[in-house]
């Protein structure tokens, strides 16, 4: 493995650098860093959700609410408040806010899944392609109207036969005899906002092989939508097929370049992934608060449900996942903003380069956060007992709504495969160096000079995380040595590697965030954050050790296994500590507050 780091002075760490750099080496943006203007945005979004969305969520998902397009009216109210203009440049009538503010808004609006996905499809993936790839004329024509929600937008990539394999799309586009229109034929599947859309980003293959993005307007002859899908969850959002039957789209509505639609699609998805990560963490906070309210009131055996140890362990686990989710998501937004700030703010190439730089972290955000929401919702469901299975309480709806997050924006399996796959490419391109880290590990290991267990406190979380990173790099090296260029075909190995790397990034982000908190408040004043880091690092290390041995034993046997086993044996470790006590401390704070209480925005 070779390559030199290309970190530039003044820029955030290169993507993937968390694997080879100590936690906290560089400052990260964390929720504690929001300024008063951003906190004002958060308060306004919270009021909007409390007034306009959450009280109406059953109505919005009802057949009557869908038929009357009540969600469109809610979207337009959000537009009036400027929520859909947040990333539109001022030159096109927008607010020109940064990614941190956009992410904060996504989180607050994530308290209801129906609205969150409708909003995200409209002014997230439905607007980002236009802002990144549109001509000046296209932006002038559509950006402000989408940003005000006068036009509802959508993003049409998937097809009945191509979901995750987007480039296998069969929708075609052929230039007509006049040379002024492309004629599109095909069907798009699972399109959010399809029944309500006024304009959409639609992908097709020009002349059968040139994957291209188009801007398609409602009212285009030959363009229609199918009936609403009968879905398990997110019933308040519109999900239909888009049908193109000889649809004539003006040549001027090609978005980007003919044959370069993959750039439009993948840059948009990269942006969408960490925004989804923030949205579902917002949903997780709501479900935890709602369920805690019930669990504190509900008594069994003369004891409040929230006071049972088994329940408090679930509360602690949920708190840990939310803290880590916040840390890793806002860290991405901060790094992207830092890179964008070093260039012309209207240079969309700089934005795309910044987003692409953190494709590993964005995939991790999507996987970690969506699975955290699933686990937190499942635990909360359990606290309600049989009542959770009825429509009398919102957890039933939240449970249904949560499941699809692991499917769209690229399935979690696809995103897991992207993590080590991208890491290999970065190393081969010289964009990320692991040589120094591996050389240091080899020297320490041969000299039996691996760091010993430090005194209790956050230093122990650092110690456990460093062991986990070394284990991940060792297994990564073992896998590349074994499979070479064929590693991309070994999906079981890639998935297991991804899980190690995901844990590294999540714990690294939590530790970096906690160190910054401690610099302001001191360790004693922030003991819950320290306890969270200790729990997260201890459990991640335990998982990592077991997984690493399983991976080695799957790749090697006999004499070939011995040298790798010796290396892993020197790294394998357990972080001693009273995890039960740490979790009791974490849970006590959350239960007393009746909500996740480690953030104040």
N, C-alpha and C positions, 0 to 999 in steps of 0.2 A: 504494500500500500504506500503510495507516494503522493506528493503534492505539497505546495506551499500555501499558507494562508494568504488571502488577498484582502484582508481587512484594511480599510482605508481610514486614514486619520479623520477623526470627527464623525465617523459613521458608527452605527450600532454594530454589534457583533454579527459576523456572517451567520447565515442560516445553518443550524446544526452544530454551532460552536459550543453549545451547552454541554455536549458530550465530552469535550476535551478541555474545557475551561472550568476552574473552580466556581462553585456557586457564589454569587455576589461579587465576582471579579469586576463586573461593570454594573453601573446603576441600571435598574429597570423601571419602567413606568408601572405603578401599582395604583389601586383604587384610592389609597391615601393621598395621592398626588393630584386629585381632581381640584381644579380651581373653583372659585365661587360661581363663575358663569356656567361651568359644566354641572355643578351641583344644582343650579337653578333649572337647567334642562331636565335633570333627573326628577326634580320635584314636580315640574310641569307635566312630564310624562306619567309620573305616578298618579297625579290628580286626574289626568285624562283616562287612565285605565280604571281608576276607582269610580269615576263618574259615568263614562261613556261605554265602557266595554264589559267589565266584570259583572255589573248588575244585569246586563242584557245577554250574557253569554249563552244561556239556554235558548233564548229567543233567536239569537243569531244562528244557532245550529239547527233550528227547527225548519221544517219544510216551508212554513209560512214566511219565516225570516229570509230564507234563501230565495223564495219566489219573488219577494218584494225587494230583493237586492239591498237589504239593510246594511250589509257589510260595506257596500260601496259608499253609503252615506257616512258611515263611521270613518272610512278611509279619507273621505273629503274633509271631515272635521279635523282629522290628523293633519291633512294638507294645509288647512287654514292656520293651524298652530305652527307650521313650518317644519313639521317632523319629516316630511318627504323631500324637503329642499336642503337637508342638512349637508349633503355632499355635493350638491350642484354648485359649480363655481359662481362667484358673484357676477361674472361677465355674462352669465346666462340666467340671471334672476334668482340665484340661489344664495345660500348662507356661507358656502365655502368652508365648512367646518372640517376639522381633522378626523382621522380614523378613531381616535380615542373617544371623541364626542359621539360619533356615529355608533360606536360599539356600546357606549353607555345607554344610548337611546334604544338600541336593539335589546339590551338586557331588560330595561324597564318595561318595554312593550311585549316582552316575552312572557308576562304573567298570564296571558291567555293565548293558547296555541292557535286558535282560529285566526285571530287578528294578527298575531305575530307572523304566521306564514303568508297571509294575504299581503301584509305590509312588506315583508321581505321579498316576495315575488314581484311586487309593484315597484318599489323604489330601491330595492337591493339588486337582485340579479336581473330585474326588468329594466333597470336604469343604468347600471354600471357599464354594460357593453357600449351603450350610446356615449357615455361620458369618456370612456377609454378609447374608443375607436371611431366615433362619429366625426363627420366633417363639421366645419363651422356651421354650414347651412342646416345640417341634420340636428345639431344641438340647438340652434336657434328655433327650429320648428317644433322640437319635441321636449327638450329638457325641462323648460319651465312649466309646460302643461302637465307633464308627468309629476313634476315636483309639487305642483299645486293640487294634484289629484283630479284635475279637470279631465285628463286622460288616465285611464287605468291601464297599467302595463302588465306584461307577462313574459316569460322566458320559455321557449319551446325547443327543447333539445331531444328529449327522450322519444322513442317510438315503440310501437308494440313489440318489435323484435330486437330493439337495441336500447337497453337501459344504461348500465355501466359502460358498455362498449359503444359509446356515443358515435365514434367514427364509422361504425357499421351502418349508419343511417341509410335508409333507402329513398327518402324524399328527394325528388329530382328538381332541377331548375334548368330550363333551356331558353336561350335568347330567341325571341320571336323574329319574324322576318323584318319587322321595322327596325330592329336593333335598339328599341326603346324600353322593352319590357322583358322580364324573365317570367316564364310560365312555370309555376310550381305545382307539383303533384305528389301527394303522399299524406300520411297521417301522423300526427304527433300525439303522444300518450302521456297521461298523468300531468296535465298542464294546469298549474295553479292560476286562478283568476280567469280561466278560459272563457267562462260564460259572461264575464263582466268586462273583458278587455276591450280597449279602444285601439291599442297599438301593442305589437309584440315583436320580440326578437326570435326569428324563426331560422332554423338551420336546414340547408339542403345541399345536394351535390350538383354543382354545375357540370353539365356534360358527363354526368355519371361518376366523376372522380374528384372534382375540385370542391372540397368541403367549404361552404361559404355561409355567412350570416346575412340575413335580410331583415329590414324593418317592414313589417306588414300591418296595415291598418284594417280595422273593422270596416266593413262595407266594400272591401275589395271583392270584385266579382269572382266567384268560384271558391271563396273562403268562408268557412262556417265552423261551428263547433258541434260536438255530439252532446248527448245527455249527461247529466251529472252522475258521477260514479257513486255507488252506495258504499261508503267507507266505514271502517271500524271507528276511526276518530277524525278529528279536524273537520267535522261535518259542517261547520260554519263557513269553511272556505269552499271556493268553487274549484272542482277538479273535473275536467272534461278532456275529450280528444279535440284537437284542432284538425280540421279536414281541409286539404288543399286539392281542389279538383279543377285543374286548369286555371289556377289563380294567377292573375296578371299583376306582377309587382314591378313598379318603375325601376329602371336600371339605376336611377339616382338613389334608390333605397338599399343598394348593397352596403352593408356595414363592414368597414375595413376593406380588405382586398379579396378579390376572388381567389379561392384556393387557400386562404389563410383563416378560415373559420375556426380552426382548432385553437388559434391564439385567442380569439374572442371567447370561445367556450371555456377553455381551461383557466384563463385569467379571471373570468367571471366566477367560476367555481371556487378558485382559490380564495377570492374575496368572500364569497358566500359561506365558506366553511367556518372561518373563525367568527363571523357574524352569527351564524347559527349556534356556535359554541356559547357566545354570550347570551343569546336569546334563551337557550334551554337552561342556563344557570339562573336566569331570571325566573323561569318557570319553577325550577327547583326550590328557590327561596319561597315562592308563594305556597307551594304544596307543603313545605315544611312548616310554615307559619300556620296555615289552615289546620293541619293535622295536629300540631301542638296545642292549638286552642281546644280541639276536641279532647285530646288525650289528657289535658290538665283538668278538664271538667268531668270526664267520664270516670266513674269509679267501679272497680271490681275488687271483691274481697275487702271492702272498706278502704281501698287504696286507690288513689288516682292512677290511671294507666301510665301517665308520664313519670310516675315515681318508681315503677318497677325497673330493676336492673337490666333486664333483657331489652326493655324499650329504650332505656337511656343509652345502652351501647349502640342501638340503631341511630339515636339522635346524634351521638358523637360521630359515628361514621358519616352521617349526612353532612354534619358541620365541616368535617375534614374535607370532604369532596367539594363542597362549595368554596371553601377557602382556597383550595388548590385550583379549582376552576377559574375563580376570579383572577388569581395570580398569573396563570399561564395565558389567559385570554388577553388581558390588558397589557401584558408584556409584549405580545405580538403587535398590538396596535401602536404601542410606543415605539417599537423598533421600526415599523413601517413609516410612521410619521417622522422619525428622525432622519431617515434616508430621503424622504420626499422633501423635507425642509432644506436639504442641502442642494436642491435644484430649483429650477423654475416651477412654481406651483401649477402652471398651466401646461407643463410638459408631461403629457400622459405617458410617455415612454418611461419617465422616471418613476411614476406610480406603478406601472406594470413591472418594472425591474425590482422595485421594493417589495411588491407583493410576491413576485416569483422567488425572491431571495428567501422568503420564509414559508415556502410550500410545505416543508417538513413540519414546522410548528403548526401551520394551519390545519393540516390533516390530523395532527395530534389533538388540536383543539376540538375538532368535530367529533372524533372518536371518544376522547375522555369525557367531554361535557355531555354528549348524548347518552352515554352509558351511565354517567353519574345521575342524570335525571331519571333514567329508568330505575335505577336501584333506590334512589330516594323516594320516588313515587310508589314503588312496590312496598318499601318499608312503611310509608305513611298509610297505605291501603290497609296494611296489617293492623295498625293501631285502631282503626275503626271497627274491626271485626266484621260481622255480617252487614252492618250498616254501610260499610264502604262499597258493598256490592249493589247498592240501590242508588237511584238518582236523587235521593234526598240530600246527598252531600256531594260537593264538587270533586272529590277525589276519584269518583267513578269516571268522570269526564277526563280528568287529567291523566288517568291511567290509560284510557283509550288514545288520547291525543299524543302521548309520549312515544309510543312505539315506532312511529314512522320516521322519527329523527335519525334512527340508525340506518335508514334506507336512502333517503334523498340526500342531495349534494354529494353523491358518490357513496355507495354502501360503506359501512365501517370496514368490511373486509378489503375493499378496493383501497380505502385510505390507509389501512395497515400495510398493504403491499407497497404503497407509494413511499412509506417512510424509509425502510432500508434500501429500497430501489433507488430513491433519490440520493441517499447517502453515498451509495456506490458511485453514482454519476458525479457527485460533487468532488469526491476524492480523485477520480480519474481525470477530471477537468482541472485539478489543481486549485479548486475553490475552497477546499477544507482539508487541513492537515491533521492527520492522526499520528504521524510519525513520531513527533516529540512525546506525545502522551504514551504511546506504546513503548518507545525507547526508555522512558523514565520508569514505566512499570517493569520492563524486563530487567533493568539494572537493579531496581529495588528488590524485585523478586529473587534474583540470583544472590544478592547480598543478604537476603532475609531481613530486609530493612523496611518492610511495610509498616506504616504508622500504627502504633498501638492505640488502644481505646483511650480517648481523652477523659477528662473529668466530666461529671454530669452537666447537662445543659445543651444548648444548641450545637456546641462543638461535636456532640455525639451524632446528631443528625447529619452534620457535614461528613463525619467519618463513615457512616453507613452509606451515604450517597456516593462518596468517592469509591467505595468498594463496589457498589452497584454499577457505576460507570465503567470501572475496570473490567468487571464481569461482562458487561455488554460489549465492550470493545474486544475482549478476548473471544467471545462467541462469534462476533462479527468476523474476526480474523480467521477463526477456525472454519466458518462457513464459506468464506471466500477462498480459502486454501483448498477446501474439499471440493467445492462445486465450480469455482472459477466463473466463467461467463454464463454457465448453466444455472447459477444461483437464482435467476429470475424465474426458473421453472419449479423451484422448490418452495411451494407456497407455505407448507407447514413450517419450514425453517424461517421464512420471511415473516410470517405472522408472529412466531415466538420472539424473533428479534425485535419486531415492532413493539411488542408488549414491554420488553426490557427498556427500549428507548423512550416509550411513552411515560413509564414510571420515572425515568431519569429526568425528563423535562418537567413533569408535574412537581416532583419533589424539589428539584433545583429552583423552580420558580417560587415555591413556597418559602424555601430557606432564604433566597435573595430578598423576597418581600419582607420576611420577618426581621432580617438584619436591618433593613431600612426603618422598620417600625421601632426596633429597639434603639436605634440611634437617636430617635426622637423621645421615646418614652422609658427606655431602660428595660432590661430583661424581666425584672420583677413585675413591672407595670403591664407587661405584655406576655404574661406567662401562658395564656391560652394559645397564642400563636406559636410559642415555643413547644407546647405540648402537642399541637397539631403536627408540627414538623417532626417531632420524635415518633409519633404514631405512624405518620405517613412513611418516613424513612425506614423504620423498623419493619413494617409490613411489606414494603416494596423490596427490601433486601431479602426477606424470607422467601417471597415469591420468586425473586430473581435467582437465588441460589438453586432452588429446586428446578426451575425452568432450565437453567444453564446446564445442569447435569443431564437432564432429559435430552436436551439438544445434542450435547456431545455424544451421548450414548446412541443417538439415532444416526449420527454422522460417521462415527469411528468405532472400531472394535479391535480387540487384540492388541498387538504391539503398536498399532497406529493410534490407539486411544491413549496409551500411557503418557506421552509427553503433554498432551492437552489436559489429561486428568490431573497430572502433577501441578500444572499451572493453575487450574481451577481450584484445586485443593488448597493451595496457598491463599487464594482470594476468598474462598467461602468463609462466611462469618455470620454471626448472629449478634444483633444489637441488644444487650441486656437492658432490662428496664421494666417497670411495672406498667404495662400497657393498660391494664384494667384501671389503675389509678389515674393515668393520664386521660383516659376516655371519660371517667367519672367527672373529672374537673371540666373537661370541654362540654359535656352534656349539661352540667349544673348551670353553666352560664347561659346556654341556649334555652334551656327549659325556663329559667328564671325570666329571661327576656320575652319568651313566647315566640321567638323567631331567631333566625340567624342574625347574630349581633356583632360580628367582627368587622363590619363595615358600617359607615354612617352616611352614605350617600343615597 
